[in-house]
Amino acid sequence: MNETRQEYLKRVNFVLDYIENNLDFELSLECLSQKANYSPYHFHRVFLIVVNERLNEFINRKRMERIASILLVKSNISLKDLVYKYGFNSDSSFSRTFKKHYGVSPTKFKSEGKKILSKIGIESFLPEKYICSINNTKQWIRMNAQIAIKDLPELKLASISHIGEFENSGNMFQRLIEWGHLKKVLDSSNFKAITVYHDNPNVTLTSKLRFSTCVTINKNINTDGDIRQITLQKGIYLVGSFEIKAEEISKAWKAMCIWVIENGYEFRDGDYFETYHNDHNNHPEQKFILDICIPLEKTNNIKIDKINNVSFIENVEKNNLSEKKMDYHQLINYMKNLRAFFHKEYEASLKLGSIYKENPNYSYFSLTTDKLKQQKLKFVIVLNHKTLCFSICLSGQNKDVRKKYWEIFRNSDWNKYHLAESINKSLSIVDRVIVEKPNFKSKEKLTELIERESLKFINEIKSLLE
């Protein structure tokens, strides 16, 4: 590329980042041209050349797509508030523009958005075009698809941005790696190849999608033509680990988004990205081994044990009581049957939570009473998949509740059951192992044993609390 085009890309990319981060503020031509250090007239022409879209059209489209993305996951939000927040002058003009773009009115999209995604006039997100050739990345590892919630650290990245199709992303990665070696800035100790998405393919035309191919760096860099630094902020993310073919990546993203909605979590306005662990060309089945990362709000139902990947019955994990390995699905099926048993036998007195099964190392479900629910307390029956032992614990709805009752137990002389060493690393307040070596060949007897020992613990703790 010649020096002039490199300078165009450098300045326009800076403005694109600014626009995407400030859609709810005034974005005038004068303001944006100043940030690009061009005259308004010259900047308008340069922007059209680089982005292939007029500035005002780009801003209005981005604002409309932001509103559509919000409506997909927050149908109870006020449409009028969104319209004025993102700079549209009237409901009627916004509605006309929205319907022209998506084929349905914003009101209908608000109420039926999840059902009509495939019918809103947006081109399909063609995954077969999503081919990324990644060289010199970590040796691919074999893994099953797993979902976890993690607190990810800040990442410094060297990036190249692109608008449109994905065919050239492999070449972009190769350029970044060669450039990084030359500049000696690649983070070789923790190397990652990443794609960051600036648009939602559910609401943005494929030809308009903006994304950045990135590699990790070990220090800050200055912008060099179209190569610039971006930083992924520290935060809570839903992380899905997959070993899939290219045509399955779009399906994986949609499945992850559905998982967020169905489990009652909230999307955070942050960077959505993929981290690659292999070169798919070297995989025997041409599969990508990758993590899909979705930013989440830190709400009360985000559990610390998910974020830190620490079991809230940590003391049980330390007891390697059995070397026997069982199929994950067999263990989950037994937990489903166990929960169904408690529901049938104690429906009138106990309220049961759903089974947590997103961590391969353990699964659990909660039991509580109306009175305990008022105190924001619950009991949790846990199956450790590694040791195959069952335990039960007293837990709380949030950290403040757990800390309150943990301190009550700690400051008392009661010591019948195990007290968590620290409430910061545990969702348990007090707990006990109820079955150390379960006999899964006799499931009825096992269920009876879990029932008896669980009720013993529950009744003792209830009496103590009263």
C-alpha positions in Angstrom: 0.0 0.0 0.0 1.2 3.5 -0.7 1.8 6.0 2.2 -1.3 8.0 1.4 -3.7 5.0 1.7 -2.0 3.9 4.8 -2.6 7.3 6.3 -6.2 7.2 5.2 -6.7 3.8 6.9 -5.0 5.0 10.1 -7.2 8.0 10.5 -10.5 6.5 9.4 -10.1 3.5 11.7 -9.6 5.8 14.6 -12.8 7.6 13.7 -14.7 4.3 13.2 -13.7 3.2 16.7 -14.8 6.5 18.1 -18.2 6.3 16.3 -18.9 2.8 17.6 -18.1 3.8 21.2 -20.1 7.0 21.1 -23.3 6.2 19.2 -25.4 7.9 21.9 -23.5 11.2 21.5 -23.6 13.9 18.8 -21.5 12.8 15.9 -21.3 15.7 13.5 -19.1 15.9 10.4 -17.2 18.8 12.0 -16.4 16.9 15.2 -15.3 13.7 13.4 -13.2 15.5 10.8 -11.3 17.2 13.6 -10.5 13.8 15.2 -9.2 12.7 11.8 -7.2 15.9 11.3 -8.8 16.6 8.0 -11.1 19.3 6.7 -14.8 18.4 6.7 -14.8 18.3 2.9 -11.7 16.2 2.6 -12.7 13.8 5.4 -16.1 13.2 3.9 -14.4 12.1 0.6 -11.8 10.0 2.4 -14.4 8.3 4.5 -16.5 7.3 1.4 -13.4 6.0 -0.3 -12.3 3.8 2.6 -15.7 2.6 4.0 -17.6 2.7 0.7 -20.5 4.4 2.6 -21.3 8.0 3.3 -20.6 9.2 6.8 -24.3 10.1 7.7 -25.5 6.8 6.2 -22.9 4.9 8.2 -23.8 6.6 11.5 -27.6 6.2 11.1 -27.1 2.5 10.1 -24.9 1.8 13.1 -27.4 3.5 15.4 -30.3 1.6 14.0 -28.4 -1.7 14.3 -27.5 -0.9 17.9 -31.2 -0.4 18.6 -32.1 -3.6 16.8 -29.5 -5.5 18.8 -30.9 -4.2 22.1 -34.4 -5.0 21.2 -33.4 -8.6 20.5 -32.4 -9.2 24.1 -34.4 -6.5 26.0 -37.9 -6.5 24.7 -39.2 -4.7 27.8 -37.1 -1.6 27.1 -38.8 1.6 25.9 -38.5 1.9 22.1 -39.1 5.7 22.3 -36.3 6.1 24.8 -33.9 4.2 22.5 -34.9 6.2 19.5 -34.1 9.6 21.1 -31.1 8.2 23.0 -29.4 7.3 19.7 -30.1 10.6 18.0 -33.2 10.1 15.9 -35.5 13.1 15.8 -38.9 11.4 15.7 -40.5 8.0 16.1 -42.1 8.1 12.6 -39.0 8.8 10.7 -37.1 6.1 12.6 -39.9 3.6 12.0 -39.9 4.3 8.2 -36.1 3.9 8.1 -36.2 0.7 10.2 -38.9 -1.0 8.2 -37.2 -0.1 4.9 -34.0 -1.7 6.2 -35.3 -4.8 8.1 -38.7 -5.4 6.4 -40.7 -5.2 9.6 -41.7 -2.3 11.9 -39.6 -1.8 15.1 -42.7 -2.6 17.2 -43.1 -6.0 15.6 -39.3 -6.6 15.8 -39.4 -5.7 19.5 -42.2 -8.3 20.2 -41.1 -11.0 17.8 -37.5 -10.3 17.0 -36.2 -13.7 18.2 -38.7 -15.5 15.9 -38.2 -13.5 12.8 -34.4 -13.2 12.6 -34.3 -15.2 9.4 -37.1 -13.2 7.8 -36.0 -9.6 8.4 -34.4 -9.0 5.0 -30.8 -9.5 6.1 -28.4 -11.6 4.0 -27.5 -14.9 5.5 -24.2 -15.0 7.6 -22.4 -17.3 5.2 -20.1 -19.4 7.3 -18.6 -21.2 4.4 -16.9 -17.9 3.6 -15.6 -17.7 7.1 -12.2 -19.3 6.4 -9.3 -18.1 8.5 -5.8 -19.6 7.8 -3.9 -19.1 11.0 -0.2 -19.9 11.0 2.3 -20.2 13.9 -0.5 -20.5 16.5 -0.6 -22.9 19.3 -0.7 -26.6 18.5 -4.2 -27.6 18.2 -5.7 -29.5 21.0 -8.6 -31.9 21.1 -11.6 -30.7 23.1 -15.3 -31.1 23.5 -17.6 -28.1 23.4 -17.8 -26.6 26.9 -19.4 -23.5 28.3 -18.1 -21.6 31.3 -18.3 -18.1 32.7 -14.8 -16.5 33.2 -13.3 -13.3 34.4 -10.9 -12.6 31.5 -7.8 -10.3 31.9 -7.1 -7.3 29.7 -5.5 -8.2 26.4 -3.3 -5.9 24.2 -3.7 -6.7 20.5 -2.2 -5.6 17.2 -5.0 -5.6 14.7 -6.1 -5.0 11.1 -9.7 -4.0 10.5 -11.8 -4.9 7.5 -15.4 -4.3 6.3 -17.1 -7.0 4.3 -16.3 -10.7 3.5 -14.0 -12.9 5.5 -11.9 -14.5 2.7 -8.9 -12.3 3.3 -8.7 -12.8 7.1 -6.0 -15.5 6.7 -3.7 -13.1 4.9 -4.4 -10.5 7.5 -3.3 -12.9 10.3 -0.1 -13.7 8.3 0.7 -10.0 7.9 0.3 -9.4 11.6 2.5 -12.3 12.6 5.2 -11.3 10.1 5.0 -7.6 11.3 5.0 -8.7 14.9 8.1 -10.8 14.5 9.8 -7.9 12.7 8.9 -5.4 15.4 9.6 -7.9 18.2 6.3 -7.2 19.9 4.5 -10.6 19.7 3.5 -12.0 23.1 5.2 -15.4 22.5 4.6 -16.6 26.0 0.8 -16.2 25.7 0.2 -16.0 22.0 -3.3 -15.7 20.8 -4.9 -15.2 17.4 -8.2 -13.4 17.8 -11.1 -12.0 15.7 -13.0 -9.1 17.2 -16.4 -8.3 15.8 -17.7 -4.8 15.8 -21.1 -5.7 14.3 -23.9 -8.2 15.0 -24.4 -10.4 12.0 -28.1 -10.8 13.0 -28.8 -7.2 12.3 -26.0 -6.1 9.9 -25.6 -7.0 6.2 -22.7 -9.3 5.6 -21.2 -6.8 3.2 -21.2 -4.2 6.0 -19.8 -6.3 8.8 -16.7 -4.8 10.4 -14.2 -7.0 12.1 -10.6 -7.0 13.3 -8.1 -9.8 13.0 -5.7 -9.6 16.0 -2.6 -11.1 17.6 -1.5 -10.6 21.2 1.4 -8.2 21.9 3.7 -7.7 24.9 3.9 -3.9 24.8 2.0 -0.8 23.5 2.5 0.0 19.8 2.1 3.0 17.6 -0.3 2.8 14.6 1.5 1.6 11.5 -0.7 2.2 8.5 -3.7 -0.2 8.9 -2.1 -2.0 11.8 -3.1 -0.5 15.1 -3.5 -1.4 18.7 -6.8 -2.3 20.3 -7.3 -3.4 23.9 -9.8 -6.0 25.1 -11.0 -4.8 28.5 -10.9 -7.1 31.5 -14.4 -8.4 32.3 -16.8 -11.2 32.7 -17.4 -13.3 29.6 -19.3 -16.3 28.6 -16.7 -18.6 27.0 -17.7 -21.5 24.7 -15.0 -23.9 23.7 -15.6 -25.7 20.4 -14.0 -28.1 17.9 -16.1 -27.5 14.8 -16.0 -27.0 11.1 -16.2 -23.6 9.4 -19.9 -24.1 8.5 -20.8 -24.6 12.1 -19.3 -21.4 13.5 -22.4 -19.3 12.9 -24.5 -22.0 14.6 -22.2 -22.0 17.6 -22.5 -18.2 17.9 -26.3 -18.4 17.8 -26.4 -21.2 20.3 -24.2 -19.2 22.7 -26.5 -16.2 22.4 -29.5 -18.4 23.1 -27.7 -19.9 26.1 -27.2 -16.4 27.6 -30.9 -15.5 27.1 -32.3 -18.8 28.4 -30.1 -18.8 31.5 -31.2 -15.3 32.5 -27.9 -13.5 32.0 -27.5 -10.1 30.5 -25.3 -9.1 27.5 -22.7 -6.4 28.2 -21.8 -3.7 25.7 -18.3 -4.9 25.0 -16.1 -6.8 22.5 -17.4 -10.1 21.1 -14.5 -12.2 19.9 -13.1 -15.6 18.9 -9.8 -17.0 20.1 -8.2 -19.6 17.9 -6.1 -22.5 19.2 -5.1 -24.2 16.0 -4.6 -23.9 12.2 -7.7 -25.6 10.8 -5.7 -26.7 7.7 -3.6 -28.9 9.9 -6.6 -30.5 11.6 -7.4 -34.1 10.3 -11.0 -33.0 9.8 -10.3 -29.4 8.9 -11.9 -28.2 12.2 -11.4 -25.0 14.1 -10.5 -25.3 17.8 -11.7 -22.0 19.2 -13.3 -20.1 22.0 -16.3 -17.9 21.4 -16.4 -15.1 24.0 -19.5 -13.0 24.8 -19.3 -10.1 27.3 -21.8 -10.4 30.2 -23.1 -7.9 32.8 -22.0 -8.7 36.4 -25.4 -9.5 37.8 -26.4 -11.2 41.0 -26.9 -14.6 39.3 -23.3 -14.6 38.1 -21.8 -17.1 40.4 -18.2 -16.7 41.7 -17.5 -20.4 41.3 -18.2 -20.1 37.5 -16.0 -17.0 37.1 -13.0 -18.5 38.9 -13.7 -22.1 38.0 -13.5 -23.0 41.7 -15.9 -25.5 43.1 -17.8 -24.2 46.1 -17.2 -27.6 47.8 -13.4 -27.2 47.3 -12.7 -29.5 50.3 -14.5 -32.3 48.6 -12.4 -31.8 45.4 -9.3 -32.4 47.4 -10.4 -35.9 48.5 -9.5 -38.2 45.6 -11.9 -40.9 46.8 -12.3 -42.8 43.6 -10.4 -43.5 40.4 -13.5 -44.8 38.6 -14.5 -42.7 35.6 -18.1 -42.5 34.4 -19.6 -41.0 31.3 -20.5 -37.3 31.7 -24.0 -37.9 30.2 -24.6 -40.8 32.6 -23.8 -38.6 35.6 -26.1 -35.8 34.3 -28.9 -38.2 33.6 -28.7 -39.5 37.2 -28.8 -35.9 38.5 -31.9 -35.3 36.4 -33.5 -38.4 37.9 -32.4 -37.4 41.4 -33.9 -34.0 41.0 -37.1 -35.5 39.6 -37.3 -37.7 42.7 -37.1 -34.8 45.1 -39.6 -32.8 43.1 -42.1 -35.7 43.2 -41.6 -36.5 46.9 -41.3 -33.0 48.3 -43.1 -30.7 45.9 -45.2 -29.2 48.7 -42.3 -28.3 51.0 -39.3 -27.8 48.8 -38.7 -25.5 45.7 -36.0 -26.9 43.4 -33.7 -25.0 41.1 -32.5 -26.2 37.7 -29.5 -28.5 37.2 -26.2 -26.7 36.7 -24.2 -28.8 34.2 -22.0 -26.3 32.3 -18.8 -27.4 34.1 -17.5 -30.9 33.2 -16.1 -31.4 36.7 -19.4 -31.1 38.7 -23.1 -30.6 38.5 -25.7 -29.6 41.1 -29.2 -28.3 41.9 -30.7 -26.3 44.7 -33.5 -26.9 47.2 -35.1 -24.3 49.4 -38.3 -23.5 51.4 -40.5 -20.4 51.3 -39.0 -19.3 54.6 -35.4 -19.9 53.5 -36.1 -18.1 50.3 -37.2 -15.0 52.3 -33.8 -15.3 54.0 -32.1 -15.7 50.6 -30.7 -19.1 51.6 -30.8 -22.4 49.8 -29.4 -25.9 50.0 -27.4 -27.4 47.1 -26.8 -31.1 46.3 -23.6 -31.5 44.4 -22.1 -34.4 42.4 -18.3 -34.1 41.9 -17.6 -35.8 38.6 -14.0 -36.4 39.4 -14.3 -38.1 42.8 -17.9 -39.3 42.2 -18.9 -38.2 45.6 -22.1 -36.4 46.6 -22.2 -33.5 49.0 -24.7 -31.0 50.3 -24.1 -27.4 51.4 -25.9 -24.4 52.7 -25.5 -21.5 50.3 -26.9 -18.0 49.8 -28.3 -16.0 46.9 -25.4 -13.6 46.8 -22.0 -13.0 48.5 -23.4 -10.6 51.1 -25.9 -13.2 52.3 -23.3 -15.9 52.4 -20.8 -13.7 54.3 -23.5 -12.8 56.9 -24.3 -16.4 57.8 -20.7 -17.6 57.4 -19.7 -15.1 60.0 -22.5 -16.3 62.3 -21.3 -19.9 62.0 -17.7 -18.9 62.4 -18.3 -16.9 65.5 -20.3 -19.7 67.2 -19.1 -22.8 68.9 -21.1 -25.0 66.5 -18.7 -27.3 64.5 -20.7 -30.4 63.5 -20.2 -29.8 59.7 -17.4 -28.3 57.6 -17.3 -24.5 57.5 -15.9 -23.0 54.3 -12.4 -21.7 54.8 -13.2 -18.4 52.9 -16.4 -17.1 51.5 -14.4 -15.4 48.7 -13.6 -18.7 47.1 -16.7 -20.7 47.9 -20.5 -20.6 47.4 -20.8 -22.9 50.4 -21.3 -21.6 53.9 -21.3 -25.0 55.6 -21.2 -28.4 53.8 -20.8 -32.1 54.3 -20.1 -35.2 52.1 -23.2 -37.4 52.1 -22.0 -40.3 49.9 -18.3 -40.9 49.4 -18.4 -44.0 47.2 -21.8 -44.2 45.4 -22.9 -47.4 43.9 -24.5 -46.4 40.6 -25.4 -50.1 39.9 -28.1 -49.8 42.5 -29.6 -46.4 41.7 -32.7 -46.8 43.9 -30.6 -47.5 47.0 -28.3 -44.7 46.1 -31.2 -42.2 45.8 -32.6 -43.4 49.2 -29.2 -42.8 50.8 -28.8 -39.3 49.3 -32.4 -38.5 50.4 -31.8 -39.6 54.0 -28.5 -37.9 54.4 -29.7 -34.7 52.7 -32.8 -34.4 54.8 -30.7 -35.0 57.9 -28.5 -32.1 57.0 -31.3 -29.9 55.9 -33.4 -30.4 59.0 -30.4 -29.9 61.3 -29.4 -26.6 59.6 -33.0 -25.4 59.5 -33.4 -26.0 63.2 -30.1 -24.3 63.9 -31.2 -21.2 61.9 -34.5 -21.0 63.6 
